[in-house]
Amino acid sequence: MSPWNRCAALLTLTLLSVAAAVPLKIASVSPLSGGLTGSGTELKRGVELSVSQHLQEFKTLGYELSLVSFDDQGSPVAAKPLAQQLAADKSILGVVGAYNSSVSNVLAGAFAPTKLAIVSVSTNDQLTKNSWSHFNRVVAPDGAQSVAAGRYLINAQPKAVFIISDNTTYGNGLTRSVLSQLKTSAVKVAGYGGVSTDPEISRMIQTVKASGATMVYFGGTDDVGGRLVKAFNAAKVKVSLVGSDGIDSPNFIRQVTGLAENITYTTVFGPVSLFTNSNSFAEKYKATYKAPASGLAAYAYDAAEALLSGLKAAVLAAGGTPTRAQVSTAVRRINLPSCFTAERSGCQTITGALAFSATGERQKSAVLVMKYDEMLQTKLTKFQAIDAKDLK
């Protein structure tokens, strides 16, 4: 931008700050009803806390920043009309969400024509292979998570492992990737199947029992995962369960109280306490919502930080309200540094340095291998750093 243009932009922003604030709106999309309400609420709250940090900053620029939250019900079918509604609402300049990969796919596809920026916490590998310049995510993809899970299963040397998906895009992607990891190993795969309803779960328990598998890999969300664990217990079928980040949630913990022994999971989220800059975030979250923060909430917060950083950059570059395409371009270019202090002042992210690759992957992310104990406390057993350039 030339010096003259910079002066003009600053003059415009000064005049805007004197006049009535111009509305500037972003949205969050997550399941706020149904079996995944707990995870959806965590996402929404993380975004809310981020927005609250930036209200005055945008007000100084002459804008009234606001957040609108939408319920996708965890369903790509329900998400379709919602995606069309968001795409048609020109006042919305960015979206954080969704939680479910299938829903993020619907949203991003609908937003593509107008380049409405979306920053997601969904993990399906395909999401960053569509040449979408408006789509980014802040977590490692399933391919990275399945590598960690595959290595864990191989090192555990079970007699046989049974692979179970929850029949979602997320679960199917994870389980197929784990199957691929195990093909060249000595681990015997006793079977593969999908479940989502209670009758399907009951039949699957008997199939696993008959297979002789001593370990189960489950790729799916906390709702189905919790019911699966309880069904194994009710049928007195003893297996060690290895799950994915779908069971890294307060809702899963509530369902498996007393049944958590021998449950291990890989996660792109993890406990908030693992992050260097977590103390003030955790304290503010608990003070605001009277509940402990989850790793999902922290990543949702950082997704909103990325979106708002891009939005602010686009506002300054445009010298006024930017277009959706300008916001998407600015979000893809954000570069938020790591913060190595327990103090919130001067720190923008919770989960570390945040920048995106040319495809929208986070340049540096992580996969954790966690284990529940009988008291439902989690212990980190392995940390695996992921570099976007190493992902296929």
C-alpha positions, 0 to 999 in steps of 0.5 A, a space after each residue: 500500500 502506498 503512503 498516500 493510500 495508507 494515510 487515506 485508510 487511516 483517515 477513513 478509520 478515524 472518521 469511522 471511529 467518530 461516527 457510529 460503529 459499523 457492524 462486523 459479524 462472524 459466526 460459529 457453527 457447531 452441534 448445539 443439540 443432539 448427542 454432540 451438544 457437549 463438544 459443540 458447546 465447547 467450540 462455541 464458548 471458545 469462540 465467544 471468549 476470543 471475540 470478547 478479547 477483541 471487542 474494544 480493539 475493533 471498536 477503536 477501528 470504528 467497528 462493532 464486532 459481534 458473534 452469531 452462533 448456529 446449531 448444525 446438529 452434528 449432521 451434514 443434512 441439517 448443515 446444508 440449508 444452514 450453509 446456504 443461509 450463511 453464504 447468503 448473509 453478506 453481513 457475515 465475513 467469517 466462520 469458525 467451525 464445524 466440529 464434524 468433518 462432514 459438516 465442515 465439508 458441506 459448509 466449505 463447499 457452500 462458501 466456496 463461490 463467495 470465498 467466505 473464510 472458514 477456520 475449522 477444528 475438523 480433521 478429515 484429510 480430504 478437507 485440505 485437498 480441495 484447493 479451497 483458498 478460504 478453508 483452514 484448520 487449526 488441528 492435525 488431520 486424521 492422517 497424522 492421528 492414524 499414524 500415531 494410533 497405528 504405531 501404538 497398536 503395533 507396539 501393543 502387539 495384541 492377539 488381534 484387533 477389531 476396527 470399528 467406525 461410527 459411520 461418519 465421515 470422520 470415523 470412516 476416514 480414521 478407521 480406513 487410515 488405521 487399517 492402511 497403517 496395519 497392513 504391513 505390520 504383524 498385527 492381525 485385524 480380526 474384522 472391520 465394521 461400523 455402528 451408530 445405533 444401539 442395535 448395531 452396537 449390540 450386534 457388534 459386541 457379539 461379533 467382536 467377542 466371536 472374533 477373539 480380538 483383545 483390542 478394539 480401535 474405535 474411530 468416532 465421536 463421544 456419543 457412540 464411543 460412550 455407548 460402545 464402552 458401556 455395551 462391552 461392559 454390560 456384555 462382560 466382553 473384556 477388550 482394551 479400547 484405543 480411540 480417537 480424539 472424538 472421545 476426548 471430551 467431557 461428555 465421553 467421561 460422563 458416560 464411562 465413569 467407572 469403566 475407563 480402565 484400559 482406554 487409550 486415545 489419540 487426540 489433536 486436542 488434549 488437556 488445556 494444562 498441556 499448553 504453555 499459555 493456558 492458565 489465564 484462559 482456563 481461569 477465564 473460561 471457568 469464571 465465565 461458564 462455571 466449568 473447566 475448559 477442554 482442549 477443544 475450547 482452546 483450539 476453538 479459541 485459537 481458530 477464532 484468533 486466526 479468523 479475527 487476526 485476518 479480519 483485522 488485517 483485511 480491514 486495515 488493508 482495505 481502509 474500510 469493510 473488506 470483501 469476503 475474498 480479502 478476509 480469506 486471503 488475510 486469514 491464510 497469511 496470518 502468522 501468530 507466534 508461540 507464547 512461552 509465558 504463563 501470563 496472558 498479556 501479549 499472548 494471542 494463542 493458547 495452543 502455540 504458533 499458528 500459521 497455515 500452509 498453502 493448502 490450509 493445514 496448520 504448519 506446526 501441529 501435534 498428536 497426543 497419545 493419552 490414557 484414562 486411568 480408573 479415576 478418569 484422569 488422563 496421562 500423556 504417554 506420547 507427544 508427536 509433532 506434525 509438520 504440514 510439509 510432511 503430510 501427504 
